[in-house]
Amino acid sequence: MVPVSVSPVLPAPASDVLAPSAPAEPSAAAPGLAAAAPAASVAAAPTQAELLAYVTRVAADAALIASLPLDPEGRTWVRLDGPGGSEAWLIGWPPGTGTGWHDHADSVGAFLTADGELTENSLAARLPTDGWKTLELTDGVDRSRRLAAGRGRAFGRHHVHEVFNESPDRHAISVHAYYPPLPQIRRYSRTGQTLRLEQVERPGDWQ
């Protein structure tokens, strides 16, 4: 199955995002010297806020959302062209399906429910990136939110969560974007406060 996000870090509100300053007027070159050629521009990596804006726009495209094939048994997905080289997906969720606990390694991301409702459980804690198999979680790290159509979230690196459709009879559809494109997904099992690393998936496993 494709990655879904699908994090305790939320994007800054629009009023807190600084607009780029206007470029300075070019100064005249000194006599006898040629003006330096402008440096080649390098596209900036999309921010969490920009990824959230992207999935919001895509989710508002009713024709695209309606075009996703839905399956009564398993999740379906279509790869999209995300902004700035990001990886993006449109995903359908049959009733009762979910991801299990997982993270997205060094990628930041965003997702938004386009139709139906999804539930996200997440951990408000940063886990060690490597070198462990089992962790004991402390009390108070669990977070849960319900994301009805039109609601979404952004998240930072190493965000650990699970996403699922609790409805007994209705599909949900969501849009997801990640940057950089997912290098791996780590999947976990959980028993009480014990989190165990079970599997590491690479892009070839879901593309």
KEKE-3310 file (N, C-alpha, C; in steps of 0.2 Angstrom, whole numbers, plus 5000, padded with zeros to 4 digits):
npx = (5004:5002:5011:5004:4999:5000:5007:5015:5019:5012:5008:5013:5001:4994:4996:5007:5017:5031:5032:5042:5055:5056:5067:5083:5087:5097:5114:5125:5138:5156:5167:5174:5172:5163:5146:5142:5135:5119:5116:5111:5095:5088:5076:5066:5063:5047:5037:5029:5017:5015:5013:5002:4993:4993:4987:4975:4970:4969:4960:4948:4945:4932:4929:4941:4942:4931:4934:4942:4945:4936:4937:4928:4935:4949:4961:4963:4973:4981:4994:5000:5005:5015:5019:5035:5043:5038:5031:5015:4999:4982:4970:4959:4948:4941:4927:4932:4946:4964:4980:4989:5002:5015:5029:5037:5050:5063:5055:5044:5026:5009:4991:4974:4957:4946:4934:4921:4926:4941:4951:4965:4978:4991:5008:5015:5029:5046:5054:5069:5079:5086:5093:5085:5073:5062:5052:5047:5034:5030:5017:5004:5008:5000:4990:4974:4964:4949:4946:4936:4928:4937:4945:4962:4980:4997:5014:5029:5046:5049:5037:5025:5012:4995:4982:4965:4949:4935:4921:4907:4901:4904:4915:4931:4940:4956:4970:4987:5004:5021:5038:5055:5052:5046:5059:5058:5047:5044:5037:5026:5021:5010:5008:4999:5009:5020:5030:5035:5047:5043:5045:5053:5050:5054:5054:5051:5042:5030:5028)
npy = (4994:5011:5025:5034:5048:5055:5074:5083:5096:5110:5120:5137:5150:5160:5173:5173:5170:5175:5187:5186:5198:5212:5212:5220:5235:5234:5238:5250:5245:5246:5258:5251:5238:5223:5220:5208:5192:5187:5175:5158:5154:5144:5133:5134:5122:5115:5121:5116:5123:5126:5114:5110:5119:5115:5102:5106:5113:5103:5094:5102:5100:5094:5086:5078:5072:5064:5055:5045:5028:5017:5004:4991:4983:4986:4999:5012:5021:5035:5042:5059:5075:5083:5099:5108:5097:5088:5073:5066:5060:5054:5046:5032:5026:5012:5008:5006:5003:5006:5013:5008:5010:5021:5030:5044:5045:5057:5066:5080:5084:5084:5082:5080:5078:5074:5069:5061:5055:5055:5048:5052:5046:5051:5053:5064:5065:5064:5052:5041:5040:5029:5013:5006:4994:4992:5003:5011:5020:5036:5042:5052:5056:5053:5058:5063:5066:5070:5071:5079:5081:5093:5096:5096:5093:5098:5091:5088:5081:5064:5061:5051:5041:5035:5032:5031:5025:5026:5024:5014:5012:5020:5027:5036:5049:5056:5068:5068:5074:5075:5080:5079:5067:5052:5043:5032:5021:5018:5005:5001:4991:4991:4989:4993:5004:5000:5002:4994:4992:4986:4984:4991:5000:5003:5015:5006:4997:5003:5010)
npz = (5000:4997:5004:5018:5026:5029:5069:5078:5074:5067:5053:5051:5054:5040:5042:5049:5040:5032:5018:5003:5002:4992:4978:4978:4969:4955:4956:4948:4938:4941:4933:4918:4922:4920:4923:4936:4931:4935:4948:4946:4948:4962:4965:4979:4992:4995:5009:5024:5026:5012:5006:5013:5008:4995:4995:5000:4989:4979:4985:4983:4970:4963:4952:4950:4962:4962:4952:4956:4957:4967:4979:4987:4996:4998:5000:4987:4976:4967:4959:4960:4953:4963:4971:4968:4966:4975:4982:4979:4983:4979:4988:4992:5004:5010:5021:5038:5035:5037:5041:5051:5063:5058:5051:5042:5039:5035:5028:5027:5028:5022:5024:5019:5021:5008:5006:5016:5032:5041:5054:5065:5074:5084:5090:5101:5102:5099:5091:5092:5078:5073:5076:5086:5092:5101:5110:5125:5128:5136:5147:5141:5128:5118:5105:5097:5083:5073:5056:5046:5030:5021:5031:5037:5040:5043:5045:5053:5051:5054:5060:5069:5067:5065:5053:5049:5043:5051:5048:5047:5035:5024:5011:5012:5006:5003:5001:4999:5003:5001:5006:5006:4992:4998:5007:5014:5023:5040:5049:5063:5077:5090:5107:5121:5129:5123:5109:5094:5081:5066:5052:5038:5024:5007:4993:4981:4986:4986:4975)
capx = (5000:5006:5011:4999:5001:4998:5013:5014:5020:5007:5010:5011:4995:4996:4998:5014:5022:5034:5032:5049:5057:5057:5074:5086:5089:5104:5119:5129:5145:5161:5169:5179:5171:5156:5142:5142:5129:5115:5117:5106:5090:5087:5069:5066:5059:5040:5036:5024:5012:5014:5011:4995:4989:4992:4982:4968:4967:4967:4954:4943:4943:4927:4930:4947:4940:4926:4937:4946:4941:4935:4936:4925:4939:4955:4963:4965:4977:4983:5000:4999:5011:5015:5023:5042:5046:5036:5027:5008:4994:4975:4969:4953:4948:4935:4925:4936:4953:4968:4987:4993:5007:5021:5032:5039:5057:5065:5050:5038:5021:5002:4986:4968:4951:4942:4927:4920:4930:4947:4954:4972:4981:4998:5013:5018:5036:5051:5058:5076:5079:5089:5096:5081:5068:5057:5052:5042:5031:5028:5010:5003:5011:4995:4985:4969:4959:4945:4947:4930:4930:4939:4950:4968:4985:5004:5018:5036:5050:5048:5030:5023:5004:4991:4976:4960:4942:4931:4914:4905:4898:4906:4922:4934:4945:4961:4975:4993:5010:5027:5044:5057:5049:5048:5065:5057:5042:5045:5030:5027:5016:5009:5004:4999:5014:5026:5030:5040:5048:5042:5046:5055:5048:5057:5049:5049:5037:5023:5027)
capy = (5000:5018:5029:5039:5051:5055:5077:5089:5103:5113:5125:5144:5153:5164:5180:5173:5168:5181:5187:5188:5205:5214:5212:5227:5238:5232:5244:5251:5242:5251:5259:5246:5231:5221:5218:5201:5189:5184:5168:5154:5153:5137:5132:5132:5116:5117:5121:5112:5127:5126:5107:5110:5123:5111:5097:5109:5115:5097:5092:5106:5098:5089:5081:5074:5067:5059:5051:5040:5022:5015:4997:4990:4979:4989:5006:5013:5027:5038:5047:5066:5079:5088:5105:5108:5090:5083:5066:5067:5055:5054:5039:5031:5022:5009:5008:5001:5002:5011:5012:5006:5015:5022:5037:5046:5047:5064:5070:5083:5082:5087:5078:5083:5074:5077:5067:5057:5058:5051:5049:5052:5045:5052:5053:5070:5064:5063:5045:5040:5039:5023:5009:5003:4989:4993:5008:5011:5027:5039:5044:5059:5057:5052:5064:5060:5071:5068:5076:5078:5084:5100:5097:5093:5095:5097:5088:5088:5075:5058:5061:5044:5041:5030:5035:5026:5027:5023:5024:5007:5011:5026:5028:5042:5051:5061:5070:5068:5077:5074:5082:5076:5061:5047:5039:5026:5022:5013:5003:4999:4988:4994:4985:4997:5009:4998:5003:4990:4993:4979:4984:4997:5000:5008:5017:5001:4993:5006:5013)
capz = (5000:4997:5011:5019:5031:5032:5070:5083:5071:5063:5049:5054:5050:5034:5044:5052:5035:5029:5011:5001:5002:4985:4976:4978:4963:4953:4956:4942:4938:4942:4926:4916:4925:4918:4929:4937:4929:4941:4950:4944:4954:4964:4968:4986:4994:4998:5016:5027:5024:5005:5005:5015:5003:4989:4996:5000:4982:4975:4987:4981:4963:4964:4946:4952:4968:4959:4947:4960:4958:4974:4980:4994:5001:5000:4998:4981:4976:4961:4960:4958:4953:4969:4970:4970:4967:4981:4981:4981:4982:4980:4991:4994:5010:5012:5028:5042:5034:5040:5039:5056:5065:5054:5050:5035:5039:5035:5024:5030:5023:5024:5021:5020:5019:5003:5006:5021:5038:5044:5061:5065:5081:5083:5096:5102:5104:5094:5092:5090:5071:5071:5082:5091:5090:5105:5115:5130:5128:5142:5147:5139:5122:5113:5102:5092:5080:5068:5051:5042:5024:5021:5037:5036:5044:5041:5050:5052:5050:5059:5063:5070:5067:5061:5050:5048:5042:5056:5046:5045:5028:5019:5009:5013:5001:5005:4997:5003:4999:5005:5003:4999:4991:5004:5006:5017:5029:5045:5051:5070:5080:5097:5113:5127:5129:5120:5102:5091:5074:5063:5045:5034:5017:5002:4987:4977:4989:4985:4968)
cpx = (5004:5006:5006:5001:4997:5002:5012:5015:5015:5010:5008:5005:4998:4999:5005:5019:5024:5034:5040:5050:5058:5065:5077:5087:5096:5108:5123:5136:5150:5164:5174:5177:5164:5152:5142:5135:5125:5116:5110:5101:5089:5080:5069:5061:5052:5040:5030:5017:5010:5011:5003:4990:4988:4987:4975:4965:4965:4961:4948:4941:4939:4928:4935:4945:4935:4929:4941:4942:4941:4934:4933:4929:4946:4956:4965:4969:4979:4989:4998:5006:5011:5020:5030:5045:5044:5032:5020:5004:4987:4973:4962:4953:4941:4933:4929:4943:4957:4975:4991:4998:5013:5023:5034:5046:5059:5060:5046:5032:5014:4997:4979:4962:4947:4935:4926:4924:4935:4948:4961:4974:4988:5002:5016:5025:5040:5055:5065:5075:5081:5091:5092:5076:5062:5058:5046:5040:5029:5020:5010:5005:5006:4991:4980:4965:4955:4945:4941:4932:4931:4944:4956:4974:4992:5008:5025:5040:5049:5042:5027:5015:5001:4984:4971:4953:4937:4923:4913:4902:4899:4913:4924:4939:4950:4966:4981:4999:5016:5034:5050:5053:5051:5054:5063:5051:5044:5038:5031:5021:5016:5005:5004:5004:5020:5025:5036:5041:5047:5044:5049:5054:5052:5052:5047:5044:5030:5022:5026)
cpy = (5006:5021:5034:5043:5049:5055:5083:5096:5105:5119:5132:5146:5158:5170:5179:5171:5174:5181:5188:5195:5206:5214:5219:5229:5236:5239:5244:5248:5247:5252:5254:5239:5229:5219:5210:5198:5186:5177:5164:5153:5145:5137:5130:5126:5118:5116:5117:5116:5126:5119:5107:5114:5119:5106:5100:5111:5109:5094:5096:5104:5093:5084:5076:5069:5062:5054:5045:5034:5020:5008:4996:4986:4982:4996:5006:5020:5029:5043:5054:5069:5084:5094:5105:5102:5086:5077:5067:5061:5056:5047:5038:5025:5019:5009:5003:5000:5008:5009:5008:5011:5015:5029:5038:5048:5054:5068:5074:5082:5086:5082:5081:5078:5077:5075:5062:5060:5053:5053:5048:5051:5047:5052:5060:5069:5063:5057:5045:5038:5032:5019:5006:4998:4990:4999:5008:5019:5029:5041:5051:5061:5056:5058:5060:5066:5068:5073:5075:5081:5091:5101:5093:5095:5094:5094:5088:5081:5070:5058:5054:5045:5035:5034:5030:5029:5023:5021:5016:5006:5016:5026:5035:5043:5056:5062:5071:5071:5077:5077:5082:5070:5056:5043:5032:5027:5016:5012:5000:4995:4991:4990:4990:5003:5007:4998:4999:4991:4986:4979:4991:4996:5005:5010:5011:4997:4996:5009:5008)
cpz = (5000:5003:5012:5025:5037:5035:5074:5080:5066:5059:5052:5050:5045:5037:5047:5046:5032:5021:5009:5000:4994:4984:4976:4971:4961:4953:4950:4943:4938:4935:4925:4918:4922:4924:4929:4934:4935:4942:4948:4950:4955:4967:4975:4987:4997:5005:5018:5025:5017:5003:5007:5011:4997:4990:4997:4993:4978:4978:4985:4974:4963:4958:4948:4957:4966:4955:4950:4960:4965:4974:4987:4999:5003:4998:4991:4981:4968:4963:4957:4957:4958:4967:4972:4970:4972:4978:4983:4979:4983:4983:4993:5000:5011:5019:5032:5041:5037:5039:5044:5057:5060:5054:5043:5035:5039:5031:5029:5025:5026:5021:5023:5017:5014:5003:5012:5027:5039:5051:5061:5073:5080:5090:5096:5106:5098:5095:5090:5082:5069:5077:5087:5088:5094:5109:5119:5130:5135:5142:5144:5132:5116:5111:5097:5089:5074:5063:5046:5035:5024:5027:5035:5041:5041:5046:5048:5051:5056:5063:5063:5071:5064:5059:5048:5046:5046:5054:5045:5038:5023:5018:5012:5008:5004:5000:5002:4999:5004:5002:5008:4998:4996:5002:5009:5022:5034:5048:5058:5072:5087:5101:5119:5125:5125:5112:5099:5084:5071:5056:5042:5027:5013:4996:4983:4980:4988:4978:4962)
residu = (MET:VAL:PRO:VAL:SER:VAL:SER:PRO:VAL:LEU:PRO:ALA:PRO:ALA:SER:ASP:VAL:LEU:ALA:PRO:SER:ALA:PRO:ALA:GLU:PRO:SER:ALA:ALA:ALA:PRO:GLY:LEU:ALA:ALA:ALA:ALA:PRO:ALA:ALA:SER:VAL:ALA:ALA:ALA:PRO:THR:GLN:ALA:GLU:LEU:LEU:ALA:TYR:VAL:THR:ARG:VAL:ALA:ALA:ASP:ALA:ALA:LEU:ILE:ALA:SER:LEU:PRO:LEU:ASP:PRO:GLU:GLY:ARG:THR:TRP:VAL:ARG:LEU:ASP:GLY:PRO:GLY:GLY:SER:GLU:ALA:TRP:LEU:ILE:GLY:TRP:PRO:PRO:GLY:THR:GLY:THR:GLY:TRP:HIS:ASP:HIS:ALA:ASP:SER:VAL:GLY:ALA:PHE:LEU:THR:ALA:ASP:GLY:GLU:LEU:THR:GLU:ASN:SER:LEU:ALA:ALA:ARG:LEU:PRO:THR:ASP:GLY:TRP:LYS:THR:LEU:GLU:LEU:THR:ASP:GLY:VAL:ASP:ARG:SER:ARG:ARG:LEU:ALA:ALA:GLY:ARG:GLY:ARG:ALA:PHE:GLY:ARG:HIS:HIS:VAL:HIS:GLU:VAL:PHE:ASN:GLU:SER:PRO:ASP:ARG:HIS:ALA:ILE:SER:VAL:HIS:ALA:TYR:TYR:PRO:PRO:LEU:PRO:GLN:ILE:ARG:ARG:TYR:SER:ARG:THR:GLY:GLN:THR:LEU:ARG:LEU:GLU:GLN:VAL:GLU:ARG:PRO:GLY:ASP:TRP:GLN)
# end
